[in-house]
Amino acid sequence: MIINVITAFPNFFDNTICSVLERAVRDGILKFNIIDIKKYGIGHSPRIDDTPYGGGCGMILRADVIEKALKDNINLEEYIN
């Protein structure tokens, strides 16, 4: 089984796998595919987020950035009937 993780903090996952999952990884049952979304940012200083449409506080991830990360790393045909 492969678990795909799209994150802006890939280093966080280096040492955070609990012992139960670590054993599954070691035995070849489980594999983590850590995808650094910052590699797909837009612009001179790559941005992965933007302000919400219509205003308001906070930030949201850009859909175009997520789309590029998915297309480059995951075979989406596997998930379509």
PDB file of N, CA, C and O in Angstrom:
ATOM      1  N   MET A   1       0.837  -1.159   0.000  1.00  0.00           N
ATOM      2  CA  MET A   1       0.000   0.000   0.000  1.00  0.00           C
ATOM      3  C   MET A   1       0.890   1.232   0.000  1.00  0.00           C
ATOM      4  O   MET A   1       1.888   1.293   0.719  1.00  0.00           O
ATOM      5  N   ILE A   2       0.520   2.206  -0.809  1.00  0.00           N
ATOM      6  CA  ILE A   2       1.260   3.461  -0.875  1.00  0.00           C
ATOM      7  C   ILE A   2       0.367   4.578  -0.352  1.00  0.00           C
ATOM      8  O   ILE A   2      -0.779   4.721  -0.779  1.00  0.00           O
ATOM      9  N   ILE A   3       0.894   5.361   0.566  1.00  0.00           N
ATOM     10  CA  ILE A   3       0.191   6.533   1.082  1.00  0.00           C
ATOM     11  C   ILE A   3       0.895   7.759   0.540  1.00  0.00           C
ATOM     12  O   ILE A   3       2.074   7.981   0.814  1.00  0.00           O
ATOM     13  N   ASN A   4       0.163   8.561  -0.237  1.00  0.00           N
ATOM     14  CA  ASN A   4       0.696   9.800  -0.785  1.00  0.00           C
ATOM     15  C   ASN A   4       0.378  10.943   0.172  1.00  0.00           C
ATOM     16  O   ASN A   4      -0.769  11.122   0.583  1.00  0.00           O
ATOM     17  N   VAL A   5       1.408  11.714   0.522  1.00  0.00           N
ATOM     18  CA  VAL A   5       1.239  12.841   1.432  1.00  0.00           C
ATOM     19  C   VAL A   5       1.725  14.089   0.713  1.00  0.00           C
ATOM     20  O   VAL A   5       2.907  14.208   0.389  1.00  0.00           O
ATOM     21  N   ILE A   6       0.808  15.018   0.465  1.00  0.00           N
ATOM     22  CA  ILE A   6       1.186  16.304  -0.130  1.00  0.00           C
ATOM     23  C   ILE A   6       1.325  17.288   1.016  1.00  0.00           C
ATOM     24  O   ILE A   6       0.381  17.503   1.776  1.00  0.00           O
ATOM     25  N   THR A   7       2.500  17.886   1.140  1.00  0.00           N
ATOM     26  CA  THR A   7       2.774  18.739   2.294  1.00  0.00           C
ATOM     27  C   THR A   7       3.726  19.870   1.942  1.00  0.00           C
ATOM     28  O   THR A   7       4.537  19.753   1.024  1.00  0.00           O
ATOM     29  N   ALA A   8       3.617  20.953   2.674  1.00  0.00           N
ATOM     30  CA  ALA A   8       4.566  22.051   2.560  1.00  0.00           C
ATOM     31  C   ALA A   8       5.737  21.849   3.524  1.00  0.00           C
ATOM     32  O   ALA A   8       6.691  22.627   3.522  1.00  0.00           O
ATOM     33  N   PHE A   9       5.659  20.805   4.343  1.00  0.00           N
ATOM     34  CA  PHE A   9       6.683  20.530   5.355  1.00  0.00           C
ATOM     35  C   PHE A   9       7.147  19.079   5.258  1.00  0.00           C
ATOM     36  O   PHE A   9       6.876  18.295   6.168  1.00  0.00           O
ATOM     37  N   PRO A  10       7.842  18.696   4.179  1.00  0.00           N
ATOM     38  CA  PRO A  10       8.241  17.299   3.996  1.00  0.00           C
ATOM     39  C   PRO A  10       9.192  16.778   5.071  1.00  0.00           C
ATOM     40  O   PRO A  10       9.188  15.583   5.364  1.00  0.00           O
ATOM     41  N   ASN A  11       9.996  17.643   5.657  1.00  0.00           N
ATOM     42  CA  ASN A  11      10.930  17.199   6.696  1.00  0.00           C
ATOM     43  C   ASN A  11      10.212  16.741   7.957  1.00  0.00           C
ATOM     44  O   ASN A  11      10.763  15.973   8.746  1.00  0.00           O
ATOM     45  N   PHE A  12       8.988  17.211   8.146  1.00  0.00           N
ATOM     46  CA  PHE A  12       8.203  16.810   9.310  1.00  0.00           C
ATOM     47  C   PHE A  12       7.970  15.305   9.323  1.00  0.00           C
ATOM     48  O   PHE A  12       7.841  14.710  10.393  1.00  0.00           O
ATOM     49  N   PHE A  13       7.913  14.686   8.157  1.00  0.00           N
ATOM     50  CA  PHE A  13       7.589  13.271   8.064  1.00  0.00           C
ATOM     51  C   PHE A  13       8.818  12.359   8.135  1.00  0.00           C
ATOM     52  O   PHE A  13       8.677  11.136   8.096  1.00  0.00           O
ATOM     53  N   ASP A  14      10.004  12.928   8.237  1.00  0.00           N
ATOM     54  CA  ASP A  14      11.218  12.106   8.316  1.00  0.00           C
ATOM     55  C   ASP A  14      11.226  11.194   9.532  1.00  0.00           C
ATOM     56  O   ASP A  14      11.570  10.017   9.416  1.00  0.00           O
ATOM     57  N   ASN A  15      10.859  11.707  10.679  1.00  0.00           N
ATOM     58  CA  ASN A  15      10.977  10.937  11.926  1.00  0.00           C
ATOM     59  C   ASN A  15       9.668  10.823  12.691  1.00  0.00           C
ATOM     60  O   ASN A  15       9.676  10.515  13.883  1.00  0.00           O
ATOM     61  N   THR A  16       8.551  11.063  12.030  1.00  0.00           N
ATOM     62  CA  THR A  16       7.296  11.069  12.777  1.00  0.00           C
ATOM     63  C   THR A  16       6.456   9.814  12.575  1.00  0.00           C
ATOM     64  O   THR A  16       5.333   9.746  13.075  1.00  0.00           O
ATOM     65  N   ILE A  17       6.962   8.834  11.866  1.00  0.00           N
ATOM     66  CA  ILE A  17       6.198   7.602  11.659  1.00  0.00           C
ATOM     67  C   ILE A  17       6.247   6.797  12.951  1.00  0.00           C
ATOM     68  O   ILE A  17       7.323   6.456  13.442  1.00  0.00           O
ATOM     69  N   CYS A  18       5.068   6.496  13.498  1.00  0.00           N
ATOM     70  CA  CYS A  18       5.024   5.764  14.762  1.00  0.00           C
ATOM     71  C   CYS A  18       5.502   4.329  14.558  1.00  0.00           C
ATOM     72  O   CYS A  18       5.596   3.858  13.425  1.00  0.00           O
ATOM     73  N   SER A  19       5.797   3.652  15.633  1.00  0.00           N
ATOM     74  CA  SER A  19       6.430   2.336  15.562  1.00  0.00           C
ATOM     75  C   SER A  19       5.586   1.301  14.818  1.00  0.00           C
ATOM     76  O   SER A  19       6.140   0.412  14.171  1.00  0.00           O
ATOM     77  N   VAL A  20       4.266   1.400  14.898  1.00  0.00           N
ATOM     78  CA  VAL A  20       3.410   0.432  14.199  1.00  0.00           C
ATOM     79  C   VAL A  20       3.578   0.582  12.692  1.00  0.00           C
ATOM     80  O   VAL A  20       3.724  -0.414  11.984  1.00  0.00           O
ATOM     81  N   LEU A  21       3.559   1.810  12.199  1.00  0.00           N
ATOM     82  CA  LEU A  21       3.734   2.050  10.765  1.00  0.00           C
ATOM     83  C   LEU A  21       5.169   1.789  10.324  1.00  0.00           C
ATOM     84  O   LEU A  21       5.403   1.322   9.209  1.00  0.00           O
ATOM     85  N   GLU A  22       6.117   2.085  11.186  1.00  0.00           N
ATOM     86  CA  GLU A  22       7.522   1.861  10.860  1.00  0.00           C
ATOM     87  C   GLU A  22       7.786   0.388  10.554  1.00  0.00           C
ATOM     88  O   GLU A  22       8.550   0.066   9.644  1.00  0.00           O
ATOM     89  N   ARG A  23       7.168  -0.482  11.298  1.00  0.00           N
ATOM     90  CA  ARG A  23       7.328  -1.922  11.067  1.00  0.00           C
ATOM     91  C   ARG A  23       6.736  -2.318   9.716  1.00  0.00           C
ATOM     92  O   ARG A  23       7.327  -3.125   9.000  1.00  0.00           O
ATOM     93  N   ALA A  24       5.583  -1.764   9.360  1.00  0.00           N
ATOM     94  CA  ALA A  24       4.961  -2.054   8.066  1.00  0.00           C
ATOM     95  C   ALA A  24       5.837  -1.554   6.924  1.00  0.00           C
ATOM     96  O   ALA A  24       5.942  -2.214   5.890  1.00  0.00           O
ATOM     97  N   VAL A  25       6.464  -0.400   7.099  1.00  0.00           N
ATOM     98  CA  VAL A  25       7.375   0.120   6.080  1.00  0.00           C
ATOM     99  C   VAL A  25       8.590  -0.791   5.956  1.00  0.00           C
ATOM    100  O   VAL A  25       9.002  -1.139   4.849  1.00  0.00           O
ATOM    101  N   ARG A  26       9.152  -1.170   7.074  1.00  0.00           N
ATOM    102  CA  ARG A  26      10.338  -2.032   7.080  1.00  0.00           C
ATOM    103  C   ARG A  26      10.044  -3.387   6.427  1.00  0.00           C
ATOM    104  O   ARG A  26      10.899  -3.942   5.738  1.00  0.00           O
ATOM    105  N   ASP A  27       8.829  -3.919   6.646  1.00  0.00           N
ATOM    106  CA  ASP A  27       8.442  -5.209   6.073  1.00  0.00           C
ATOM    107  C   ASP A  27       7.969  -5.110   4.621  1.00  0.00           C
ATOM    108  O   ASP A  27       7.635  -6.121   4.004  1.00  0.00           O
ATOM    109  N   GLY A  28       7.942  -3.889   4.077  1.00  0.00           N
ATOM    110  CA  GLY A  28       7.562  -3.713   2.680  1.00  0.00           C
ATOM    111  C   GLY A  28       6.060  -3.727   2.422  1.00  0.00           C
ATOM    112  O   GLY A  28       5.629  -3.821   1.273  1.00  0.00           O
ATOM    113  N   ILE A  29       5.270  -3.634   3.473  1.00  0.00           N
ATOM    114  CA  ILE A  29       3.815  -3.632   3.337  1.00  0.00           C
ATOM    115  C   ILE A  29       3.303  -2.240   3.003  1.00  0.00           C
ATOM    116  O   ILE A  29       2.293  -2.093   2.315  1.00  0.00           O
ATOM    117  N   LEU A  30       3.992  -1.231   3.485  1.00  0.00           N
ATOM    118  CA  LEU A  30       3.545   0.147   3.378  1.00  0.00           C
ATOM    119  C   LEU A  30       4.674   1.013   2.844  1.00  0.00           C
ATOM    120  O   LEU A  30       5.840   0.807   3.181  1.00  0.00           O
ATOM    121  N   LYS A  31       4.321   1.986   2.007  1.00  0.00           N
ATOM    122  CA  LYS A  31       5.304   2.932   1.487  1.00  0.00           C
ATOM    123  C   LYS A  31       4.697   4.322   1.530  1.00  0.00           C
ATOM    124  O   LYS A  31       3.530   4.509   1.186  1.00  0.00           O
ATOM    125  N   PHE A  32       5.493   5.300   1.956  1.00  0.00           N
ATOM    126  CA  PHE A  32       5.054   6.684   1.963  1.00  0.00           C
ATOM    127  C   PHE A  32       5.686   7.415   0.790  1.00  0.00           C
ATOM    128  O   PHE A  32       6.891   7.307   0.562  1.00  0.00           O
ATOM    129  N   ASN A  33       4.880   8.156   0.049  1.00  0.00           N
ATOM    130  CA  ASN A  33       5.349   9.013  -1.026  1.00  0.00           C
ATOM    131  C   ASN A  33       5.113  10.446  -0.564  1.00  0.00           C
ATOM    132  O   ASN A  33       3.996  10.956  -0.653  1.00  0.00           O
ATOM    133  N   ILE A  34       6.173  11.098  -0.067  1.00  0.00           N
ATOM    134  CA  ILE A  34       6.067  12.452   0.453  1.00  0.00           C
ATOM    135  C   ILE A  34       6.305  13.422  -0.703  1.00  0.00           C
ATOM    136  O   ILE A  34       7.362  13.401  -1.333  1.00  0.00           O
ATOM    137  N   ILE A  35       5.312  14.272  -0.975  1.00  0.00           N
ATOM    138  CA  ILE A  35       5.362  15.214  -2.090  1.00  0.00           C
ATOM    139  C   ILE A  35       5.489  16.625  -1.520  1.00  0.00           C
ATOM    140  O   ILE A  35       4.615  17.089  -0.787  1.00  0.00           O
ATOM    141  N   ASP A  36       6.582  17.300  -1.861  1.00  0.00           N
ATOM    142  CA  ASP A  36       6.814  18.669  -1.402  1.00  0.00           C
ATOM    143  C   ASP A  36       6.081  19.623  -2.342  1.00  0.00           C
ATOM    144  O   ASP A  36       6.534  19.861  -3.462  1.00  0.00           O
ATOM    145  N   ILE A  37       4.964  20.162  -1.898  1.00  0.00           N
ATOM    146  CA  ILE A  37       4.126  21.009  -2.739  1.00  0.00           C
ATOM    147  C   ILE A  37       4.815  22.335  -3.085  1.00  0.00           C
ATOM    148  O   ILE A  37       4.459  22.980  -4.070  1.00  0.00           O
ATOM    149  N   LYS A  38       5.791  22.736  -2.284  1.00  0.00           N
ATOM    150  CA  LYS A  38       6.486  23.996  -2.556  1.00  0.00           C
ATOM    151  C   LYS A  38       7.241  23.957  -3.885  1.00  0.00           C
ATOM    152  O   LYS A  38       7.511  25.009  -4.466  1.00  0.00           O
ATOM    153  N   LYS A  39       7.583  22.779  -4.372  1.00  0.00           N
ATOM    154  CA  LYS A  39       8.262  22.653  -5.668  1.00  0.00           C
ATOM    155  C   LYS A  39       7.362  23.062  -6.826  1.00  0.00           C
ATOM    156  O   LYS A  39       7.851  23.304  -7.929  1.00  0.00           O
ATOM    157  N   TYR A  40       6.055  23.143  -6.591  1.00  0.00           N
ATOM    158  CA  TYR A  40       5.088  23.433  -7.644  1.00  0.00           C
ATOM    159  C   TYR A  40       4.481  24.824  -7.505  1.00  0.00           C
ATOM    160  O   TYR A  40       3.498  25.142  -8.175  1.00  0.00           O
ATOM    161  N   GLY A  41       5.058  25.652  -6.640  1.00  0.00           N
ATOM    162  CA  GLY A  41       4.551  27.000  -6.413  1.00  0.00           C
ATOM    163  C   GLY A  41       4.617  27.866  -7.664  1.00  0.00           C
ATOM    164  O   GLY A  41       5.350  27.571  -8.608  1.00  0.00           O
ATOM    165  N   ILE A  42       3.842  28.930  -7.650  1.00  0.00           N
ATOM    166  CA  ILE A  42       3.699  29.822  -8.791  1.00  0.00           C
ATOM    167  C   ILE A  42       4.462  31.121  -8.531  1.00  0.00           C
ATOM    168  O   ILE A  42       4.449  31.645  -7.417  1.00  0.00           O
ATOM    169  N   GLY A  43       5.127  31.636  -9.573  1.00  0.00           N
ATOM    170  CA  GLY A  43       5.764  32.940  -9.496  1.00  0.00           C
ATOM    171  C   GLY A  43       7.244  32.890  -9.181  1.00  0.00           C
ATOM    172  O   GLY A  43       7.837  31.828  -8.993  1.00  0.00           O
ATOM    173  N   HIS A  44       7.820  34.092  -9.130  1.00  0.00           N
ATOM    174  CA  HIS A  44       9.256  34.240  -8.877  1.00  0.00           C
ATOM    175  C   HIS A  44       9.616  33.682  -7.504  1.00  0.00           C
ATOM    176  O   HIS A  44      10.584  32.934  -7.361  1.00  0.00           O
ATOM    177  N   SER A  45       8.839  34.048  -6.513  1.00  0.00           N
ATOM    178  CA  SER A  45       8.984  33.477  -5.177  1.00  0.00           C
ATOM    179  C   SER A  45       7.821  32.499  -5.014  1.00  0.00           C
ATOM    180  O   SER A  45       6.722  32.909  -4.640  1.00  0.00           O
ATOM    181  N   PRO A  46       8.044  31.228  -5.287  1.00  0.00           N
ATOM    182  CA  PRO A  46       6.944  30.258  -5.423  1.00  0.00           C
ATOM    183  C   PRO A  46       5.906  30.307  -4.291  1.00  0.00           C
ATOM    184  O   PRO A  46       6.216  30.098  -3.118  1.00  0.00           O
ATOM    185  N   ARG A  47       4.667  30.591  -4.697  1.00  0.00           N
ATOM    186  CA  ARG A  47       3.559  30.679  -3.750  1.00  0.00           C
ATOM    187  C   ARG A  47       2.655  29.472  -3.920  1.00  0.00           C
ATOM    188  O   ARG A  47       2.328  29.073  -5.038  1.00  0.00           O
ATOM    189  N   ILE A  48       2.261  28.901  -2.802  1.00  0.00           N
ATOM    190  CA  ILE A  48       1.358  27.751  -2.844  1.00  0.00           C
ATOM    191  C   ILE A  48      -0.024  28.101  -2.308  1.00  0.00           C
ATOM    192  O   ILE A  48      -0.951  27.295  -2.386  1.00  0.00           O
ATOM    193  N   ASP A  49      -0.158  29.314  -1.761  1.00  0.00           N
ATOM    194  CA  ASP A  49      -1.442  29.711  -1.197  1.00  0.00           C
ATOM    195  C   ASP A  49      -1.860  31.081  -1.709  1.00  0.00           C
ATOM    196  O   ASP A  49      -1.066  31.802  -2.314  1.00  0.00           O
ATOM    197  N   ASP A  50      -3.108  31.427  -1.458  1.00  0.00           N
ATOM    198  CA  ASP A  50      -3.664  32.696  -1.898  1.00  0.00           C
ATOM    199  C   ASP A  50      -4.792  33.072  -0.947  1.00  0.00           C
ATOM    200  O   ASP A  50      -5.238  32.253  -0.144  1.00  0.00           O
ATOM    201  N   THR A  51      -5.250  34.316  -1.043  1.00  0.00           N
ATOM    202  CA  THR A  51      -6.359  34.750  -0.197  1.00  0.00           C
ATOM    203  C   THR A  51      -7.656  34.125  -0.697  1.00  0.00           C
ATOM    204  O   THR A  51      -7.782  33.831  -1.885  1.00  0.00           O
ATOM    205  N   PRO A  52      -8.612  33.920   0.189  1.00  0.00           N
ATOM    206  CA  PRO A  52      -9.891  33.321  -0.220  1.00  0.00           C
ATOM    207  C   PRO A  52     -10.652  34.223  -1.193  1.00  0.00           C
ATOM    208  O   PRO A  52     -10.612  35.447  -1.077  1.00  0.00           O
ATOM    209  N   TYR A  53     -11.333  33.615  -2.136  1.00  0.00           N
ATOM    210  CA  TYR A  53     -12.171  34.368  -3.076  1.00  0.00           C
ATOM    211  C   TYR A  53     -13.271  35.054  -2.285  1.00  0.00           C
ATOM    212  O   TYR A  53     -13.918  34.425  -1.448  1.00  0.00           O
ATOM    213  N   GLY A  54     -13.486  36.316  -2.538  1.00  0.00           N
ATOM    214  CA  GLY A  54     -14.513  37.060  -1.821  1.00  0.00           C
ATOM    215  C   GLY A  54     -14.000  37.691  -0.539  1.00  0.00           C
ATOM    216  O   GLY A  54     -14.761  38.330   0.188  1.00  0.00           O
ATOM    217  N   GLY A  55     -12.725  37.518  -0.258  1.00  0.00           N
ATOM    218  CA  GLY A  55     -12.142  38.133   0.935  1.00  0.00           C
ATOM    219  C   GLY A  55     -12.226  37.246   2.156  1.00  0.00           C
ATOM    220  O   GLY A  55     -12.501  36.049   2.067  1.00  0.00           O
ATOM    221  N   GLY A  56     -11.989  37.845   3.264  1.00  0.00           N
ATOM    222  CA  GLY A  56     -11.996  37.095   4.514  1.00  0.00           C
ATOM    223  C   GLY A  56     -10.585  36.822   4.985  1.00  0.00           C
ATOM    224  O   GLY A  56      -9.620  37.026   4.249  1.00  0.00           O
ATOM    225  N   CYS A  57     -10.472  36.360   6.216  1.00  0.00           N
ATOM    226  CA  CYS A  57      -9.144  36.110   6.771  1.00  0.00           C
ATOM    227  C   CYS A  57      -8.674  34.704   6.407  1.00  0.00           C
ATOM    228  O   CYS A  57      -9.469  33.835   6.048  1.00  0.00           O
ATOM    229  N   GLY A  58      -7.392  34.511   6.508  1.00  0.00           N
ATOM    230  CA  GLY A  58      -6.811  33.197   6.242  1.00  0.00           C
ATOM    231  C   GLY A  58      -6.276  33.062   4.837  1.00  0.00           C
ATOM    232  O   GLY A  58      -6.339  33.993   4.033  1.00  0.00           O
ATOM    233  N   MET A  59      -5.751  31.894   4.557  1.00  0.00           N
ATOM    234  CA  MET A  59      -5.188  31.574   3.245  1.00  0.00           C
ATOM    235  C   MET A  59      -5.681  30.191   2.849  1.00  0.00           C
ATOM    236  O   MET A  59      -6.008  29.369   3.706  1.00  0.00           O
ATOM    237  N   ILE A  60      -5.734  29.938   1.537  1.00  0.00           N
ATOM    238  CA  ILE A  60      -6.111  28.630   1.024  1.00  0.00           C
ATOM    239  C   ILE A  60      -5.060  28.161   0.035  1.00  0.00           C
ATOM    240  O   ILE A  60      -4.391  28.981  -0.593  1.00  0.00           O
ATOM    241  N   LEU A  61      -4.905  26.854  -0.112  1.00  0.00           N
ATOM    242  CA  LEU A  61      -3.967  26.315  -1.090  1.00  0.00           C
ATOM    243  C   LEU A  61      -4.498  26.573  -2.490  1.00  0.00           C
ATOM    244  O   LEU A  61      -5.702  26.484  -2.731  1.00  0.00           O
ATOM    245  N   ARG A  62      -3.601  26.892  -3.406  1.00  0.00           N
ATOM    246  CA  ARG A  62      -3.989  27.154  -4.795  1.00  0.00           C
ATOM    247  C   ARG A  62      -4.307  25.830  -5.492  1.00  0.00           C
ATOM    248  O   ARG A  62      -3.542  24.870  -5.404  1.00  0.00           O
ATOM    249  N   ALA A  63      -5.437  25.795  -6.178  1.00  0.00           N
ATOM    250  CA  ALA A  63      -5.858  24.582  -6.874  1.00  0.00           C
ATOM    251  C   ALA A  63      -4.900  24.220  -8.000  1.00  0.00           C
ATOM    252  O   ALA A  63      -4.651  23.037  -8.232  1.00  0.00           O
ATOM    253  N   ASP A  64      -4.350  25.219  -8.712  1.00  0.00           N
ATOM    254  CA  ASP A  64      -3.440  24.924  -9.813  1.00  0.00           C
ATOM    255  C   ASP A  64      -2.142  24.296  -9.315  1.00  0.00           C
ATOM    256  O   ASP A  64      -1.550  23.468 -10.007  1.00  0.00           O
ATOM    257  N   VAL A  65      -1.703  24.678  -8.136  1.00  0.00           N
ATOM    258  CA  VAL A  65      -0.495  24.096  -7.546  1.00  0.00           C
ATOM    259  C   VAL A  65      -0.756  22.642  -7.146  1.00  0.00           C
ATOM    260  O   VAL A  65       0.068  21.765  -7.404  1.00  0.00           O
ATOM    261  N   ILE A  66      -1.894  22.397  -6.520  1.00  0.00           N
ATOM    262  CA  ILE A  66      -2.250  21.032  -6.131  1.00  0.00           C
ATOM    263  C   ILE A  66      -2.382  20.147  -7.371  1.00  0.00           C
ATOM    264  O   ILE A  66      -1.935  19.000  -7.366  1.00  0.00           O
ATOM    265  N   GLU A  67      -2.996  20.680  -8.437  1.00  0.00           N
ATOM    266  CA  GLU A  67      -3.165  19.912  -9.669  1.00  0.00           C
ATOM    267  C   GLU A  67      -1.814  19.491 -10.258  1.00  0.00           C
ATOM    268  O   GLU A  67      -1.641  18.340 -10.658  1.00  0.00           O
ATOM    269  N   LYS A  68      -0.858  20.425 -10.310  1.00  0.00           N
ATOM    270  CA  LYS A  68       0.476  20.088 -10.839  1.00  0.00           C
ATOM    271  C   LYS A  68       1.163  19.030  -9.994  1.00  0.00           C
ATOM    272  O   LYS A  68       1.784  18.113 -10.529  1.00  0.00           O
ATOM    273  N   ALA A  69       1.055  19.151  -8.681  1.00  0.00           N
ATOM    274  CA  ALA A  69       1.688  18.178  -7.786  1.00  0.00           C
ATOM    275  C   ALA A  69       1.079  16.797  -7.974  1.00  0.00           C
ATOM    276  O   ALA A  69       1.799  15.799  -7.996  1.00  0.00           O
ATOM    277  N   LEU A  70      -0.247  16.731  -8.112  1.00  0.00           N
ATOM    278  CA  LEU A  70      -0.915  15.444  -8.319  1.00  0.00           C
ATOM    279  C   LEU A  70      -0.534  14.825  -9.661  1.00  0.00           C
ATOM    280  O   LEU A  70      -0.223  13.636  -9.731  1.00  0.00           O
ATOM    281  N   LYS A  71      -0.559  15.626 -10.724  1.00  0.00           N
ATOM    282  CA  LYS A  71      -0.255  15.100 -12.057  1.00  0.00           C
ATOM    283  C   LYS A  71       1.168  14.578 -12.163  1.00  0.00           C
ATOM    284  O   LYS A  71       1.418  13.591 -12.855  1.00  0.00           O
ATOM    285  N   ASP A  72       2.099  15.229 -11.484  1.00  0.00           N
ATOM    286  CA  ASP A  72       3.503  14.809 -11.556  1.00  0.00           C
ATOM    287  C   ASP A  72       3.826  13.594 -10.690  1.00  0.00           C
ATOM    288  O   ASP A  72       4.820  12.911 -10.938  1.00  0.00           O
ATOM    289  N   ASN A  73       3.008  13.313  -9.683  1.00  0.00           N
ATOM    290  CA  ASN A  73       3.382  12.295  -8.708  1.00  0.00           C
ATOM    291  C   ASN A  73       2.435  11.120  -8.561  1.00  0.00           C
ATOM    292  O   ASN A  73       2.813  10.082  -8.018  1.00  0.00           O
ATOM    293  N   ILE A  74       1.219  11.269  -9.034  1.00  0.00           N
ATOM    294  CA  ILE A  74       0.219  10.233  -8.812  1.00  0.00           C
ATOM    295  C   ILE A  74      -0.450   9.876 -10.127  1.00  0.00           C
ATOM    296  O   ILE A  74      -0.849  10.760 -10.885  1.00  0.00           O
ATOM    297  N   ASN A  75      -0.573   8.577 -10.400  1.00  0.00           N
ATOM    298  CA  ASN A  75      -1.284   8.119 -11.589  1.00  0.00           C
ATOM    299  C   ASN A  75      -2.781   8.168 -11.288  1.00  0.00           C
ATOM    300  O   ASN A  75      -3.334   7.238 -10.702  1.00  0.00           O
ATOM    301  N   LEU A  76      -3.427   9.252 -11.689  1.00  0.00           N
ATOM    302  CA  LEU A  76      -4.829   9.460 -11.360  1.00  0.00           C
ATOM    303  C   LEU A  76      -5.746   8.436 -12.025  1.00  0.00           C
ATOM    304  O   LEU A  76      -6.872   8.237 -11.570  1.00  0.00           O
ATOM    305  N   GLU A  77      -5.288   7.787 -13.086  1.00  0.00           N
ATOM    306  CA  GLU A  77      -6.100   6.765 -13.765  1.00  0.00           C
ATOM    307  C   GLU A  77      -6.412   5.595 -12.837  1.00  0.00           C
ATOM    308  O   GLU A  77      -7.430   4.926 -13.012  1.00  0.00           O
ATOM    309  N   GLU A  78      -5.566   5.346 -11.870  1.00  0.00           N
ATOM    310  CA  GLU A  78      -5.795   4.250 -10.912  1.00  0.00           C
ATOM    311  C   GLU A  78      -7.027   4.504 -10.051  1.00  0.00           C
ATOM    312  O   GLU A  78      -7.643   3.561  -9.554  1.00  0.00           O
ATOM    313  N   TYR A  79      -7.389   5.772  -9.872  1.00  0.00           N
ATOM    314  CA  TYR A  79      -8.473   6.130  -8.975  1.00  0.00           C
ATOM    315  C   TYR A  79      -9.799   6.399  -9.700  1.00  0.00           C
ATOM    316  O   TYR A  79     -10.817   6.673  -9.064  1.00  0.00           O
ATOM    317  N   ILE A  80      -9.776   6.321 -11.016  1.00  0.00           N
ATOM    318  CA  ILE A  80     -10.989   6.532 -11.810  1.00  0.00           C
ATOM    319  C   ILE A  80     -11.519   5.189 -12.248  1.00  0.00           C
ATOM    320  O   ILE A  80     -10.753   4.328 -12.682  1.00  0.00           O
ATOM    321  N   ASN A  81     -12.830   4.998 -12.140  1.00  0.00           N
ATOM    322  CA  ASN A  81     -13.438   3.688 -12.486  1.00  0.00           C
ATOM    323  C   ASN A  81     -12.833   3.227 -13.734  1.00  0.00           C
ATOM    324  O   ASN A  81     -13.178   2.153 -14.227  1.00  0.00           O
TER     325      ASN A  81
END
